Amino acid sequence: MTEVTPFGERLEAVFAAYGKLCVGIDPHAGLLEQWGLPDSAEGVREFGLRVVDAAAGRTGIVKPQVAFFERHGAVGYAVLERIMAEARDAGLLVIADVKRGDIGTSVEAYGQAWLRPGSSLEADAMTISAYQGLGSIEGVLTAAEAAGKGLFVLAATSNPEAAAIQRAVLQQSSRAGSTVAQAITSGVIAWNHGRADAANHPLGSVGVVLGATIDLRTSGIDLDTDPPKPGLPVLAPGFGHQGGELSELRAIYGSLAAGVIVSESRSLLGVGPDALAEAITRRVDEVGAASV
């Protein structure tokens, strides 16, 4: 059996080589128009390939937002397959932003679609929802580990309407008294810690999504104790266009700052195709300075 390299190990190598910027691939209608492209599968394909070309060799991670491909139906998915394959061939880690969630064989099928080696939609990691309980995604966690893939579990997102659920306090569970966001984050940390070779890797292969524009302590996230071992990957949307400031990265994420992936889309893509490569290079440097 071929030995696989854990996602956390590959992510750590990307951090060392290219830094912690993740470029979103979000071909929504407004950006397509701004780029002079049609709002069609053909326009989405051109947009995505240009983003991959600009990102390759300058940063190490891209994150296609699947919804903007899915709205074009089957042909949109065909375009997405092409773009993800091109990105992975270019040496980029690909996080499929799909936010899938379900139970049993249904959620396991989502994992097979996005993480199974050889799948036409194969990514290096995917975003996933566990609001039916962290145990509901155990099958995907196990399959991802076996394939050397990663997961980013939604924990505390930036949209204000999520606060009522994510800050709700659990009444009946092994984590009673914790907020939903805290329970998910703690559960992911425990999963990473429980891997057989955890001590040999600086980063775990399962991370969480924690928005940069909210007070994570209010959501119950512990930012003041020693960093978890192995480190917790944190997919951090909210910088740039949404108002998160890189200068506040360490204040926002506290002891989790070392694992933060700065995810930006519109603030970069909005400069247009001709200036995108330069904007990525500049932002990589700014993220690097903020992460020191």
C-alpha positions as CSV (number, residue, x, y, z in Angstrom):
1,M,0.0,0.0,0.0
2,T,1.4,3.4,-1.0
3,E,2.1,5.6,2.0
4,V,0.3,9.0,1.9
5,T,1.7,12.3,3.1
6,P,-0.8,13.8,5.7
7,F,-2.4,17.1,4.6
8,G,-1.1,18.9,7.7
9,E,2.5,18.0,6.6
10,R,1.9,19.3,3.1
11,L,0.3,22.4,4.5
12,E,3.3,23.1,6.7
13,A,5.6,22.7,3.6
14,V,3.4,25.3,1.8
15,F,3.7,27.7,4.8
16,A,7.5,27.4,4.7
17,A,7.8,27.8,0.9
18,Y,5.0,30.4,0.1
19,G,3.5,31.7,3.3
20,K,-0.1,31.6,4.5
21,L,-2.1,33.4,1.9
22,C,-5.0,31.5,0.3
23,V,-6.4,33.1,-2.9
24,G,-10.1,32.5,-3.4
25,I,-11.4,31.6,-6.9
26,D,-14.9,33.3,-6.8
27,P,-16.2,34.0,-10.3
28,H,-19.4,35.7,-9.3
29,A,-21.3,37.8,-11.9
30,G,-20.0,41.1,-10.7
31,L,-16.3,40.1,-11.0
32,L,-16.8,38.5,-14.4
33,E,-18.3,41.7,-15.7
34,Q,-15.4,43.7,-14.1
35,W,-12.9,41.3,-15.8
36,G,-14.7,41.8,-19.2
37,L,-15.8,38.2,-19.2
38,P,-19.3,36.7,-20.0
39,D,-21.4,35.4,-17.2
40,S,-21.2,31.9,-18.6
41,A,-19.3,28.7,-18.1
42,E,-16.8,29.9,-20.7
43,G,-16.3,33.1,-18.7
44,V,-15.9,31.2,-15.4
45,R,-13.3,28.9,-17.1
46,E,-11.2,31.8,-18.3
47,F,-11.5,33.6,-14.9
48,G,-10.5,30.5,-13.0
49,L,-7.5,29.7,-15.2
50,R,-6.2,33.2,-15.0
51,V,-6.4,33.1,-11.2
52,V,-4.5,29.8,-11.1
53,D,-1.9,31.2,-13.5
54,A,-1.4,34.3,-11.3
55,A,-1.3,32.3,-8.1
56,A,1.1,29.5,-9.2
57,G,4.6,30.1,-7.9
58,R,3.6,33.1,-5.9
59,T,1.4,31.6,-3.2
60,G,0.6,28.0,-2.3
61,I,-3.1,27.7,-1.7
62,V,-6.3,28.4,-3.7
63,K,-9.9,28.0,-2.7
64,P,-12.5,27.7,-5.4
65,Q,-16.0,28.7,-4.1
66,V,-18.0,25.8,-5.6
67,A,-21.3,27.7,-5.6
68,F,-20.1,30.0,-8.4
69,F,-19.4,27.0,-10.6
70,E,-22.5,25.1,-9.6
71,R,-24.8,27.8,-10.7
72,H,-23.8,27.0,-14.3
73,G,-24.9,23.4,-13.9
74,A,-23.1,20.4,-15.3
75,V,-20.9,22.5,-17.6
76,G,-19.9,24.6,-14.6
77,Y,-18.8,21.4,-12.8
78,A,-16.8,20.4,-15.8
79,V,-15.1,23.8,-15.7
80,L,-14.4,23.3,-12.0
81,E,-12.8,19.9,-12.6
82,R,-10.5,21.5,-15.1
83,I,-9.5,24.4,-12.9
84,M,-8.8,22.2,-9.8
85,A,-6.7,19.8,-11.9
86,E,-4.7,22.7,-13.4
87,A,-4.2,24.2,-9.9
88,R,-3.0,20.9,-8.4
89,D,-0.7,20.2,-11.4
90,A,0.8,23.7,-10.8
91,G,1.7,22.6,-7.2
92,L,-1.1,24.6,-5.5
93,L,-3.0,23.1,-2.5
94,V,-6.7,23.2,-3.4
95,I,-9.3,23.7,-0.7
96,A,-12.8,23.0,-2.2
97,D,-15.1,25.4,-0.5
98,V,-18.2,23.2,-0.5
99,K,-19.5,23.4,3.1
100,R,-21.2,20.1,2.8
101,G,-22.9,18.4,5.7
102,D,-25.2,15.5,6.3
103,I,-25.2,12.1,8.1
104,G,-24.2,8.6,7.4
105,T,-23.6,7.5,3.8
106,S,-24.8,10.8,2.5
107,V,-22.0,12.8,4.1
108,E,-19.5,10.1,3.3
109,A,-20.5,10.4,-0.4
110,Y,-19.7,14.1,-0.3
111,G,-16.3,13.2,1.1
112,Q,-15.7,10.7,-1.7
113,A,-16.7,13.3,-4.3
114,W,-14.2,15.9,-3.1
115,L,-11.4,13.9,-1.4
116,R,-11.2,10.5,-3.0
117,P,-7.9,10.1,-5.0
118,G,-8.8,9.9,-8.6
119,S,-12.1,11.6,-8.4
120,S,-12.7,14.1,-11.1
121,L,-13.4,16.7,-8.3
122,E,-10.4,15.7,-6.2
123,A,-9.2,18.5,-3.9
124,D,-6.6,18.5,-1.2
125,A,-9.1,19.6,1.4
126,M,-12.7,20.6,1.7
127,T,-14.9,22.7,4.0
128,I,-17.5,20.8,5.9
129,S,-20.4,21.5,8.3
130,A,-20.8,19.5,11.5
131,Y,-24.0,21.1,12.9
132,Q,-25.6,17.7,13.0
133,G,-22.9,16.8,15.5
134,L,-19.1,16.3,15.1
135,G,-19.8,12.6,15.2
136,S,-21.9,12.9,12.0
137,I,-18.7,13.5,10.0
138,E,-16.5,10.8,11.6
139,G,-16.6,8.7,8.4
140,V,-15.3,11.6,6.4
141,L,-12.6,12.3,9.0
142,T,-11.4,8.7,8.8
143,A,-11.5,8.6,5.0
144,A,-9.7,11.9,4.7
145,E,-6.9,10.7,7.0
146,A,-6.5,7.5,5.0
147,A,-6.2,9.5,1.8
148,G,-3.9,12.2,3.2
149,K,-6.6,14.8,2.8
150,G,-7.7,17.7,4.9
151,L,-11.0,19.1,6.3
152,F,-11.9,22.5,7.6
153,V,-14.9,22.3,9.9
154,L,-17.2,25.4,10.2
155,A,-16.9,26.6,13.8
156,A,-17.3,30.4,14.1
157,T,-18.1,32.1,10.8
158,S,-18.2,35.9,10.2
159,N,-21.8,36.2,9.1
160,P,-23.8,37.9,11.9
161,E,-26.8,35.7,11.6
162,A,-24.7,32.7,12.6
163,A,-24.0,34.0,16.1
164,A,-27.2,32.7,17.7
165,I,-26.4,29.1,16.8
166,Q,-22.6,29.2,17.1
167,R,-22.7,30.8,20.5
168,A,-25.5,28.6,21.8
169,V,-24.5,26.6,24.9
170,L,-24.8,22.8,24.8
171,Q,-27.0,21.2,27.4
172,Q,-26.7,17.5,26.8
173,S,-23.4,16.1,25.5
174,S,-19.9,15.3,26.6
175,R,-19.1,19.0,26.1
176,A,-22.2,20.4,28.0
177,G,-21.6,24.0,29.0
178,S,-19.5,24.7,25.8
179,T,-20.7,26.8,23.0
180,V,-21.3,25.1,19.7
181,A,-18.3,26.8,18.2
182,Q,-16.1,25.9,21.2
183,A,-17.3,22.2,21.1
184,I,-16.5,21.9,17.4
185,T,-13.0,23.5,17.8
186,S,-12.2,21.4,20.9
187,G,-13.4,18.3,19.1
188,V,-11.2,18.9,16.1
189,I,-8.2,19.6,18.3
190,A,-8.8,16.3,20.1
191,W,-9.1,14.5,16.8
192,N,-5.7,15.8,15.7
193,H,-4.1,15.0,19.0
194,G,-5.4,11.5,18.9
195,R,-3.7,10.5,15.6
196,A,-1.0,7.9,16.1
197,D,1.8,10.0,14.7
198,A,0.5,13.4,16.0
199,A,3.7,14.2,17.8
200,N,5.7,14.0,14.6
201,H,3.7,16.7,12.8
202,P,3.6,20.4,13.6
203,L,0.2,20.8,12.1
204,G,-2.9,18.6,12.2
205,S,-4.7,17.6,9.0
206,V,-8.1,18.8,10.3
207,G,-8.8,22.4,10.9
208,V,-11.6,24.8,11.6
209,V,-13.1,27.9,9.9
210,L,-12.9,30.9,12.2
211,G,-13.9,34.3,10.8
212,A,-11.5,37.3,11.2
213,T,-14.3,39.8,11.8
214,I,-15.8,38.4,15.0
215,D,-14.8,38.3,18.6
216,L,-13.8,34.6,18.9
217,R,-13.7,34.8,22.7
218,T,-17.4,35.7,22.7
219,S,-17.9,32.5,20.8
220,G,-16.2,30.6,23.5
221,I,-13.0,29.9,21.6
222,D,-10.0,29.6,23.9
223,L,-7.2,31.8,22.6
224,D,-5.2,32.3,25.7
225,T,-3.8,28.9,26.6
226,D,-0.7,27.3,25.0
227,P,-1.1,26.4,21.3
228,P,-2.6,22.9,20.7
229,K,-0.2,20.1,19.6
230,P,-0.2,19.4,16.8
231,G,-1.1,22.9,15.7
232,L,-4.6,23.7,14.5
233,P,-5.0,24.8,10.9
234,V,-7.4,27.7,10.8
235,L,-9.1,28.8,7.6
236,A,-9.7,32.5,8.2
237,P,-12.1,34.4,5.9
238,G,-12.8,38.0,6.5
239,F,-9.5,39.8,5.8
240,G,-9.4,42.4,3.1
241,H,-12.8,43.2,1.6
242,Q,-14.8,42.1,4.7
243,G,-12.8,44.4,6.9
244,G,-10.4,42.2,8.8
245,E,-7.0,43.8,9.3
246,L,-3.8,41.9,9.0
247,S,-2.2,44.0,11.7
248,E,-4.7,42.5,14.1
249,L,-4.1,38.8,13.1
250,R,-2.3,37.9,16.3
251,A,-4.8,39.8,18.5
252,I,-7.8,38.1,16.7
253,Y,-6.4,34.5,16.9
254,G,-4.2,34.5,19.9
255,S,-2.6,31.1,20.5
256,L,-4.1,29.8,17.3
257,A,-2.3,32.4,15.1
258,A,0.5,30.1,13.9
259,G,-2.0,27.9,12.0
260,V,-4.0,30.7,10.4
261,I,-4.5,30.6,6.6
262,V,-5.4,34.1,5.4
263,S,-8.2,33.6,2.8
264,E,-8.9,36.5,0.5
265,S,-11.0,36.7,-2.6
266,R,-12.6,40.0,-3.7
267,S,-9.9,42.2,-2.3
268,L,-7.4,40.5,-4.6
269,L,-9.6,39.6,-7.5
270,G,-11.0,43.1,-7.7
271,V,-7.8,44.5,-9.1
272,G,-8.4,42.7,-12.4
273,P,-6.6,40.1,-14.3
274,D,-3.6,42.2,-15.4
275,A,-2.7,43.3,-11.9
276,L,-3.6,40.1,-10.0
277,A,-0.1,38.5,-10.0
278,E,1.5,41.6,-8.6
279,A,-1.3,42.0,-6.0
280,I,-0.8,38.4,-4.9
281,T,2.9,38.9,-4.5
282,R,2.4,42.0,-2.5
283,R,-0.2,40.4,-0.2
284,V,2.0,37.3,0.4
285,D,4.6,39.7,1.8
286,E,2.1,41.5,3.9
287,V,0.7,38.3,5.3
288,G,4.2,37.1,6.0
289,A,5.0,40.2,8.0
290,A,1.7,39.9,10.0
291,S,2.4,36.3,10.8
292,V,5.9,36.7,12.3
